[in-house]
Amino acid sequence: MDPKSPTGFETQKSTPETITVIGREMPKARDMYDSLSDDEDILVYSNAESSLRRGHETALVSERELFDDLLDFCDRCRNLPTEEGDDAFGYTRAIASIDMFLDSMTYLSKEMYAEAIRGLAARHSEWLSRDPQNRLLFAIPDSRVQKSQGAVAHDVSSELDQSISNQALTTYVSQITAEELLDKNTKVVLCDDWVVSGNHIANDLSQVLQRAQAVNVSPQMVQIEVNLLLARTDQINEGIHTIQRLQEDSPQLMTNEPQIVTYFEAPVSKQPFDEQASPTGSHSATDYGFSETLSAMLTVAARQGVATRMPYIAEIIPKYSSDYKDKHIDK
């Protein structure tokens, strides 16, 4: 890992397009192996038969075990024969593209998660320190409290410099007041770890702006910033299309695209129907596209008798989820 500055982030880099990058480019997942943790503190479903059939058995594993298990699974699946009709379900494509899947994998380790949280918090702390009247409102959609949006918002806000932490508030979207939105020194911050299609963030933006309307505040008065831990290169260069569509489809809500800030740049570009992996990390369940690809591989592998369960990395039970405390940990 490259050493970081004391403030938590390197020289700010602004693109001429939509997203501001304040950190560094992420390494390829395969190049991160030596830095992975050996602490067995990641809870997973240990015997999932597919991305939908997870069962109840759980286990604690380390980051290194996540990777070893994934690589072993892919080695078992590589070059397996497929059958007539598998093309229609994506099974043939999943087997044939294993190496592309691994090469394009974007993985946010525990170390990198903490780095990104510190970097975003340091940026906010600097802005708050400029003016004692400046305020941050970390807004969490009510339905996303036990999702990555809520976890990232709480983690960033908890890392703010203590001398200015009283200038920030974490709140549900449904509890935002007209007074807060009308304050010209208040910035509303929406957080997430990453976006794939961008639907969640676009929906979160819509909820904040609809809340403004509900308390008789013009959406044009609301200052909104979106914070991500990582964004793909194509999102940095082209913007997040679902946010752009929200602006086009609902001009009465959004007249200007919000400021979007990411810490890491993930050096991959996602195209429709390509074989690149969606982002994943040690802190959360993997994205649907990531787990579905592995589920397709497992269908073929189970048929050939070389694997019977999903890789652990596709079945992480995040600590912020309602399921985490309820799950029995097998000894």
PyMOL commands that set and color helices and strands:
alter all, ss='L'
color gray80, all
select helices_A, chain A and resi 29-31+33-35+63-77+86-89+91-96+98-103+110-130+142-144+148-158+162-167+173-175+178-182+199-214+219-221+233-238+241-249+288-304+312-314+324-326
alter helices_A, ss='H'
color red, helices_A
select strands_A, chain A and resi 13-14+19-21+42-45+58-61+107-108+135-140+168-172+186-192+224-232+259-266+280-281
alter strands_A, ss='S'
color yellow, strands_A
deselect
rebuild
show_as cartoon
